[in-house]
C-alpha cells in the first residue's frame, strides 16, 4: 500500500477527532486573531501619538534655533527675510 493511501485511511479513521479538534482550535485562533487586531490598532494609535509628540518637539526646537539665528543676525546689523520655499527652484535661490 502506498504512503498516500495510508494517509487517506488514517484520515478517514480519525476524521471525527480531526474535525472536532479543528473546530476547537479554529475558535481559539479566531479569538487570538481578534486580540491581535485590537492590539495592532492600539499600537498604531500609540505610534501616531509618539510621532505627533516628536513632530511638535522638533518644530519647537527648529523655531527656537531660527529665533537664535535671527537675533545673531540682528546683533551684526544684518537684515533677515524669511519665506517658505514651495518649489525646488526657489530653494536653490
DSSP file (Angstrom, degrees, kcal/mol; ACC not computed):
  #  RESIDUE AA STRUCTURE BP1 BP2  ACC     N-H-->O    O-->H-N    N-H-->O    O-->H-N    TCO  KAPPA ALPHA  PHI   PSI    X-CA   Y-CA   Z-CA
    1    1 A X              0   0    0      0, 0.0     2,-0.0     0, 0.0     0, 0.0   0.000 360.0 360.0 360.0 137.0    0.0    0.0    0.0
    2    2 A X     >  -     0   0    0      1,-0.1     4,-2.0     4,-0.0     5,-0.2  -0.326 360.0-115.2 -75.0 159.0    1.3    3.4   -0.9
    3    3 A X  H  > S+     0   0    0      1,-0.2     4,-2.4     2,-0.2     5,-0.2   0.864 116.2  57.8 -59.7 -36.6    2.0    6.1    1.7
    4    4 A X  H  > S+     0   0    0      1,-0.2     4,-2.1     2,-0.2    -1,-0.2   0.931 106.7  46.9 -61.3 -46.0   -0.7    8.2    0.1
    5    5 A X  H  > S+     0   0    0      1,-0.2     4,-2.5     2,-0.2    -1,-0.2   0.877 110.2  53.9 -64.3 -37.6   -3.3    5.5    0.6
    6    6 A X  H  X S+     0   0    0     -4,-2.0     4,-2.6     2,-0.2    -1,-0.2   0.918 108.3  49.3 -61.6 -43.1   -2.1    5.0    4.2
    7    7 A X  H  X S+     0   0    0     -4,-2.4     4,-2.6     1,-0.2    -2,-0.2   0.912 110.6  50.4 -62.6 -42.9   -2.6    8.7    4.9
    8    8 A X  H  X S+     0   0    0     -4,-2.1     4,-2.5     2,-0.2    -2,-0.2   0.915 111.3  48.5 -62.0 -44.0   -6.1    8.6    3.4
    9    9 A X  H  X S+     0   0    0     -4,-2.5     4,-2.5     2,-0.2    -2,-0.2   0.920 112.7  47.4 -63.2 -44.7   -7.0    5.6    5.6
   10   10 A X  H  X S+     0   0    0     -4,-2.6     4,-2.3     1,-0.2    -2,-0.2   0.923 111.6  51.2 -62.7 -43.2   -5.7    7.2    8.8
   11   11 A X  H  < S+     0   0    0     -4,-2.6     4,-0.3     1,-0.2    -2,-0.2   0.917 111.8  46.6 -61.3 -43.9   -7.5   10.4    7.9
   12   12 A X  H >< S+     0   0    0     -4,-2.5     3,-0.9     1,-0.2     4,-0.3   0.911 112.2  51.3 -62.7 -42.4  -10.8    8.5    7.4
   13   13 A X  H 3< S+     0   0    0     -4,-2.5     3,-0.2     1,-0.2    -2,-0.2   0.879 122.4  30.1 -63.1 -39.1  -10.3    6.6   10.6
   14   14 A X  T 3X S+     0   0    0     -4,-2.3     4,-2.8    -5,-0.2    -1,-0.2   0.144  83.7 116.8-109.1  19.1   -9.7    9.7   12.7
   15   15 A X  H <> S+     0   0    0     -3,-0.9     4,-2.9    -4,-0.3     5,-0.2   0.889  75.7  51.3 -56.4 -44.0  -11.8   12.2   10.7
   16   16 A X  H  > S+     0   0    0     -4,-0.3     4,-2.5    -3,-0.2    -1,-0.2   0.927 112.2  45.8 -60.9 -46.1  -14.2   12.8   13.6
   17   17 A X  H  > S+     0   0    0      2,-0.2     4,-2.7     1,-0.2     5,-0.2   0.926 114.4  48.4 -63.4 -44.7  -11.4   13.6   16.0
   18   18 A X  H  X S+     0   0    0     -4,-2.8     4,-2.6     2,-0.2    -2,-0.2   0.916 112.6  48.2 -62.9 -43.3   -9.6   15.8   13.5
   19   19 A X  H  X S+     0   0    0     -4,-2.9     4,-2.3    -5,-0.2    -2,-0.2   0.925 113.5  47.0 -64.2 -45.3  -12.9   17.7   12.7
   20   20 A X  H  X S+     0   0    0     -4,-2.5     4,-2.2    -5,-0.2    -2,-0.2   0.927 114.8  46.4 -62.6 -45.9  -13.7   18.2   16.4
   21   21 A X  H  X S+     0   0    0     -4,-2.7     4,-2.8    -5,-0.2     5,-0.3   0.904 110.4  53.8 -63.2 -41.4  -10.1   19.4   17.1
   22   22 A X  H  X S+     0   0    0     -4,-2.6     4,-2.6    -5,-0.2    -2,-0.2   0.930 109.6  47.1 -60.5 -46.2  -10.1   21.7   14.1
   23   23 A X  H  X S+     0   0    0     -4,-2.3     4,-1.8     2,-0.2    -1,-0.2   0.911 112.4  50.7 -62.0 -42.3  -13.4   23.4   15.2
   24   24 A X  H  X S+     0   0    0     -4,-2.2     4,-1.5     1,-0.2    -2,-0.2   0.939 115.4  41.3 -61.1 -47.4  -12.0   23.8   18.8
   25   25 A X  H  X S+     0   0    0     -4,-2.8     4,-3.0     1,-0.2    -1,-0.2   0.807 107.3  61.8 -74.4 -29.1   -8.8   25.3   17.6
   26   26 A X  H  X S+     0   0    0     -4,-2.6     4,-2.6    -5,-0.3    -1,-0.2   0.917 104.7  49.2 -61.2 -41.0  -10.4   27.5   14.9
   27   27 A X  H  X S+     0   0    0     -4,-1.8     4,-2.1     2,-0.2    -2,-0.2   0.924 113.2  46.4 -62.6 -44.5  -12.4   29.2   17.7
   28   28 A X  H  X S+     0   0    0     -4,-1.5     4,-2.3     2,-0.2    -2,-0.2   0.903 112.3  50.7 -64.3 -41.0   -9.2   29.8   19.7
   29   29 A X  H  X S+     0   0    0     -4,-3.0     4,-2.7     1,-0.2    -2,-0.2   0.914 109.6  50.3 -64.2 -42.7   -7.4   31.0   16.6
   30   30 A X  H  X S+     0   0    0     -4,-2.6     4,-2.5     2,-0.2    -1,-0.2   0.898 109.9  51.1 -61.7 -40.4  -10.2   33.5   15.8
   31   31 A X  H  X S+     0   0    0     -4,-2.1     4,-2.2     2,-0.2    -2,-0.2   0.927 111.6  46.5 -62.5 -45.5  -10.0   34.8   19.4
   32   32 A X  H  X S+     0   0    0     -4,-2.3     4,-2.6     2,-0.2    -2,-0.2   0.902 111.1  52.7 -63.9 -41.4   -6.2   35.3   19.1
   33   33 A X  H  X S+     0   0    0     -4,-2.7     4,-2.4     2,-0.2    -2,-0.2   0.915 109.1  49.6 -61.2 -43.0   -6.6   37.0   15.7
   34   34 A X  H  X S+     0   0    0     -4,-2.5     4,-2.4     1,-0.2    -1,-0.2   0.916 111.1  49.2 -62.0 -42.9   -9.2   39.4   17.2
   35   35 A X  H  X S+     0   0    0     -4,-2.2     4,-2.8     1,-0.2    -2,-0.2   0.905 110.6  50.8 -62.4 -41.3   -6.9   40.2   20.1
   36   36 A X  H  X S+     0   0    0     -4,-2.6     4,-2.7     2,-0.2    -2,-0.2   0.902 109.4  50.4 -63.2 -40.7   -4.0   40.8   17.6
   37   37 A X  H  X S+     0   0    0     -4,-2.4     4,-2.2     2,-0.2    -2,-0.2   0.927 112.3  46.9 -63.2 -44.5   -6.2   43.2   15.5
   38   38 A X  H  X S+     0   0    0     -4,-2.4     4,-2.2     1,-0.2    -2,-0.2   0.921 113.9  47.9 -63.3 -43.4   -7.2   45.1   18.7
   39   39 A X  H  X S+     0   0    0     -4,-2.8     4,-2.8     1,-0.2    -2,-0.2   0.883 109.4  53.8 -64.1 -37.9   -3.6   45.3   19.8
   40   40 A X  H  X S+     0   0    0     -4,-2.7     4,-2.6     2,-0.2    -1,-0.2   0.918 108.6  48.8 -63.2 -43.2   -2.4   46.4   16.4
   41   41 A X  H  X S+     0   0    0     -4,-2.2     4,-2.4     2,-0.2    -2,-0.2   0.920 112.7  47.9 -62.0 -43.3   -4.9   49.2   16.4
   42   42 A X  H  X S+     0   0    0     -4,-2.2     4,-2.5     1,-0.2    -2,-0.2   0.906 111.8  50.0 -63.8 -41.2   -3.7   50.3   19.9
   43   43 A X  H  X S+     0   0    0     -4,-2.8     4,-2.6     2,-0.2    -2,-0.2   0.901 109.9  50.8 -64.9 -40.0   -0.1   50.1   18.8
   44   44 A X  H  X S+     0   0    0     -4,-2.6     4,-2.6     2,-0.2    -2,-0.2   0.926 110.7  48.8 -62.0 -44.0   -0.9   52.2   15.7
   45   45 A X  H  X S+     0   0    0     -4,-2.4     4,-2.4     1,-0.2    -2,-0.2   0.914 112.2  48.3 -62.8 -43.0   -2.6   54.8   17.8
   46   46 A X  H  X S+     0   0    0     -4,-2.5     4,-2.3     2,-0.2    -1,-0.2   0.907 111.8  50.4 -62.0 -41.5    0.4   54.9   20.3
   47   47 A X  H  X S+     0   0    0     -4,-2.6     4,-2.5     2,-0.2    -2,-0.2   0.914 110.7  48.5 -63.6 -43.7    2.8   55.2   17.3
   48   48 A X  H  X S+     0   0    0     -4,-2.6     4,-2.7     2,-0.2    -1,-0.2   0.911 110.8  50.8 -63.8 -42.8    0.8   58.1   15.9
   49   49 A X  H  X S+     0   0    0     -4,-2.4     4,-2.5     1,-0.2    -1,-0.2   0.916 111.0  49.1 -60.3 -42.8    0.7   59.9   19.2
   50   50 A X  H  X S+     0   0    0     -4,-2.3     4,-2.6     2,-0.2    -2,-0.2   0.908 111.1  49.5 -64.6 -42.0    4.5   59.4   19.6
   51   51 A X  H  X S+     0   0    0     -4,-2.5     4,-2.8     2,-0.2    -2,-0.2   0.928 111.6  48.7 -61.1 -45.2    5.1   60.8   16.1
   52   52 A X  H  X S+     0   0    0     -4,-2.7     4,-2.5     2,-0.2    -2,-0.2   0.908 112.0  49.0 -62.3 -41.7    2.9   63.8   16.8
   53   53 A X  H  X S+     0   0    0     -4,-2.5     4,-2.2     1,-0.2    -2,-0.2   0.933 114.1  45.0 -63.7 -46.2    4.7   64.4   20.1
   54   54 A X  H  X S+     0   0    0     -4,-2.6     4,-2.6     2,-0.2    -2,-0.2   0.870 112.3  52.4 -66.5 -36.6    8.1   64.2   18.4
   55   55 A X  H  X S+     0   0    0     -4,-2.8     4,-2.7     2,-0.2     5,-0.2   0.941 110.1  47.8 -63.6 -46.9    7.0   66.4   15.5
   56   56 A X  H  X S+     0   0    0     -4,-2.5     4,-2.2     1,-0.2    -2,-0.2   0.906 113.1  48.9 -60.6 -41.6    5.7   69.1   17.8
   57   57 A X  H  X S+     0   0    0     -4,-2.2     4,-2.5     2,-0.2    -1,-0.2   0.911 111.6  49.2 -64.0 -42.9    9.0   68.9   19.8
   58   58 A X  H  X S+     0   0    0     -4,-2.6     4,-2.8     2,-0.2    -2,-0.2   0.912 110.8  49.5 -63.7 -43.3   11.1   69.1   16.6
   59   59 A X  H  X S+     0   0    0     -4,-2.7     4,-2.8     2,-0.2    -1,-0.2   0.921 111.3  49.6 -62.3 -43.5    9.1   72.1   15.3
   60   60 A X  H  X S+     0   0    0     -4,-2.2     4,-2.3    -5,-0.2    -2,-0.2   0.935 113.3  45.8 -61.2 -46.7    9.5   73.9   18.7
   61   61 A X  H  X S+     0   0    0     -4,-2.5     4,-2.4     1,-0.2    -2,-0.2   0.904 112.6  51.4 -63.3 -40.7   13.3   73.2   18.6
   62   62 A X  H  X S+     0   0    0     -4,-2.8     4,-2.5     1,-0.2    -2,-0.2   0.921 110.3  48.7 -61.3 -45.0   13.5   74.3   15.0
   63   63 A X  H  X S+     0   0    0     -4,-2.8     4,-2.5     2,-0.2    -1,-0.2   0.895 110.3  51.2 -63.5 -40.1   11.7   77.6   15.8
   64   64 A X  H  X S+     0   0    0     -4,-2.3     4,-2.2     2,-0.2    -1,-0.2   0.918 110.8  48.2 -63.3 -42.9   14.0   78.3   18.8
   65   65 A X  H  X S+     0   0    0     -4,-2.4     4,-2.3     1,-0.2    -2,-0.2   0.909 110.9  51.8 -63.4 -41.0   17.0   77.8   16.6
   66   66 A X  H  X S+     0   0    0     -4,-2.5     4,-2.3     1,-0.2    -2,-0.2   0.915 108.7  50.3 -60.6 -43.4   15.6   80.0   14.0
   67   67 A X  H  X S+     0   0    0     -4,-2.5     4,-2.4     1,-0.2    -1,-0.2   0.900 109.4  51.5 -61.8 -41.2   14.9   82.7   16.5
   68   68 A X  H  X S+     0   0    0     -4,-2.2     4,-2.4     1,-0.2    -1,-0.2   0.912 109.7  49.8 -61.9 -42.3   18.5   82.4   17.8
   69   69 A X  H  X S+     0   0    0     -4,-2.3     4,-2.4     1,-0.2    -2,-0.2   0.908 110.7  49.2 -64.5 -41.4   19.8   82.8   14.2
   70   70 A X  H  X S+     0   0    0     -4,-2.3     4,-2.6     2,-0.2    -2,-0.2   0.921 110.8  50.2 -64.2 -43.7   17.7   85.9   13.6
   71   71 A X  H  X S+     0   0    0     -4,-2.4     4,-2.3     2,-0.2    -2,-0.2   0.917 111.3  48.8 -61.0 -43.5   18.9   87.5   16.9
   72   72 A X  H  X S+     0   0    0     -4,-2.4     4,-1.2     2,-0.2    -1,-0.2   0.919 110.7  50.6 -62.5 -42.6   22.5   86.9   16.0
   73   73 A X  H ><>S+     0   0    0     -4,-2.4     5,-2.8     1,-0.2     3,-0.6   0.928 111.0  48.6 -61.1 -44.2   22.0   88.3   12.5
   74   74 A X  H ><5S+     0   0    0     -4,-2.6     3,-2.0     1,-0.2    -1,-0.2   0.870 104.7  59.0 -64.3 -36.4   20.4   91.4   14.1
   75   75 A X  H 3<5S+     0   0    0     -4,-2.3    -1,-0.2     1,-0.3    -2,-0.2   0.812 108.5  46.5 -60.1 -28.7   23.3   91.8   16.5
   76   76 A X  T <<5S-     0   0    0     -4,-1.2    -1,-0.3    -3,-0.6    -2,-0.2   0.094 121.8-109.4-100.9  21.6   25.5   92.0   13.5
   77   77 A X  T < 5 +     0   0    0     -3,-2.0     2,-0.4     1,-0.2    -3,-0.2   0.832  69.7 147.3  55.4  36.8   23.2   94.5   11.8
   78   78 A X      < -     0   0    0     -5,-2.8     2,-0.2    -8,-0.1    -1,-0.2  -0.850  45.7-129.5-102.2 138.4   22.1   92.0    9.2
   79   79 A X        -     0   0    0     -2,-0.4     2,-0.5    -5,-0.0    -5,-0.0  -0.606  19.6-152.7 -81.1 146.6   18.6   92.1    7.7
   80   80 A X        -     0   0    0     -2,-0.2     2,-0.5     2,-0.0   -10,-0.0  -0.984  10.6-172.1-124.4 126.1   16.7   88.8    7.7
   81   81 A X        -     0   0    0     -2,-0.5     2,-0.4     2,-0.0    -2,-0.0  -0.977  10.8-165.5-117.3 123.7   14.0   88.0    5.2
   82   82 A X        +     0   0    0     -2,-0.5     2,-0.3     2,-0.0    -2,-0.0  -0.901  18.4 149.5-113.7 134.1   12.0   84.8    5.9
   83   83 A X        -     0   0    0     -2,-0.4     2,-0.5     2,-0.0    -2,-0.0  -0.976  44.4-106.9-152.7 164.5    9.8   83.0    3.5
   84   84 A X        -     0   0    0     -2,-0.3     2,-0.7     2,-0.0    -2,-0.0  -0.842  26.3-143.6 -96.9 126.6    8.6   79.5    2.7
   85   85 A X        +     0   0    0     -2,-0.5     6,-0.0     1,-0.2     3,-0.0  -0.809  24.1 171.9 -91.2 114.6   10.1   77.9   -0.4
   86   86 A X        +     0   0    0     -2,-0.7     2,-0.4     1,-0.0    -1,-0.2   0.651  62.5  56.9 -95.9 -17.7    7.4   75.8   -2.0
   87   87 A X  S >> S-     0   0    0      1,-0.1     4,-1.6     0, 0.0     3,-0.5  -0.887  80.3-127.9-116.8 146.3    9.3   75.0   -5.2
   88   88 A X  H 3> S+     0   0    0     -2,-0.4     4,-1.2     1,-0.2     3,-0.1   0.885 110.8  55.8 -59.3 -40.0   12.7   73.3   -5.6
   89   89 A X  H 34 S+     0   0    0      1,-0.2     4,-0.4     2,-0.2    -1,-0.2   0.841 105.5  52.7 -63.5 -31.2   13.9   76.2   -7.8
   90   90 A X  H X4 S+     0   0    0     -3,-0.5     3,-1.0     1,-0.2    -1,-0.2   0.858 104.5  56.3 -69.4 -34.6   13.0   78.6   -5.1
   91   91 A X  H 3< S+     0   0    0     -4,-1.6    -1,-0.2     1,-0.2    -2,-0.2   0.801 102.8  55.3 -66.1 -28.6   15.0   76.6   -2.5
   92   92 A X  T 3<        0   0    0     -4,-1.2    -1,-0.2     1,-0.2    -2,-0.2   0.585 360.0 360.0 -82.6 -10.1   18.1   76.9   -4.7
   93   93 A X    <         0   0    0     -3,-1.0    -1,-0.2    -4,-0.4    -2,-0.1   0.503 360.0 360.0 -67.4 360.0   18.0   80.8   -4.8
